[in-house]
Amino acid sequence: MPQIQIAQPPAQQQDPPVEKTEEIGTTEPKQLSLEELLRIMDVATTLRKEHDVVEEQLNLDQIKVRLRERLLEAAKVTGERVTAEQIDTAIENYYDKLHTFEEPKWSFSVLMAQIYVRRATIIKWAIGIGAIVALLWTLLIAVMLPVERPLLAAETKTGRCARPAFGTRSLAACQAVATLQGQRAT
């Protein structure tokens, strides 16, 4: 037999029990999961390391001091007689010219490098010019130079020349022009 539930007024209804689940992205620190805490710590560690690298790279005086010490040690090992002032001057010259660019003098190798860098543009222009030359050459041959061909069957039946270059002429005139062109060609 089915059970019948009696509806209670809204004030007396009980809310179903809420399961406590950890939501990702909560703002309360007490509710952050271990995975989220580790992710946040990883981001903080990465930021700290990047900040240390930036500080180290931007601290030029410290870099120069370390470089000076390494160069002095290298000079002692190799037996070079170099003074600290000479090393300081060399380091200053190095850093003064570090971020400068001088255009190389023109030579065959520089020309070849420039051509290699611009090879796509050069190839596109060469193909375009070649296509235009081929088109003009084809038009020149097709329009300007007469083509020797035997008389068409239609020309023989009608007695008229069907070649547009000769206009509307008699068959005899067409044959005479073709004969003259043949003689000029030989």
C-alpha positions, 0 to 999 in steps of 0.5 A: 500500500502506497504511503501518503505524505501530508504536505506541511506548510512552508515554515515547517518544511525541512531542507534536505541535508546539504552535502559538503563538497569542495568547490573549485574557485572559492574565495575562502581560504578554509575551503581551498583544496590541497590541489588549489593551494599547491597551484597557488604556491607553484605560481608564487614560486615561479614569480619569485624565480622570474623576479630573481632572474630579472634582478640578476640580469638587470644588476649590471654592476654585479655582472661586471664584477663577476666577469672581471673576476672570471677574466682575471682567473682566466688570465692567471691560468693562461699566463697572460699579463693583464692588469685589472684596469685593462680588463675593466676597460675591455669590459666597458668597451664590450658593454658599450658596443653590446647593443649596436648594429653596423651595416656590413660592407657590400660584398658578394656574400652580402649580396647573396644573403640579401637575395636569399632573404628576398627569394620569395619576392624575387621568385614571384616577380620572375614568374610574373614577368615570365608569364607576361613575356610568354603571353606577349610572345604567343600573341606576337606569333599568333597575330603578327606572323602568318602561319602556312597551312594548306587550303581548307576544304571550305576554301576550295568549295566556295572559291573564297579565302577563309583566312582572316589575315587575307580578308575576303579574296578569291581562291586564286588570290589566296593561293598566290599570297600563300605561294609568295609567303612560302617563297619568302620563308625559303 
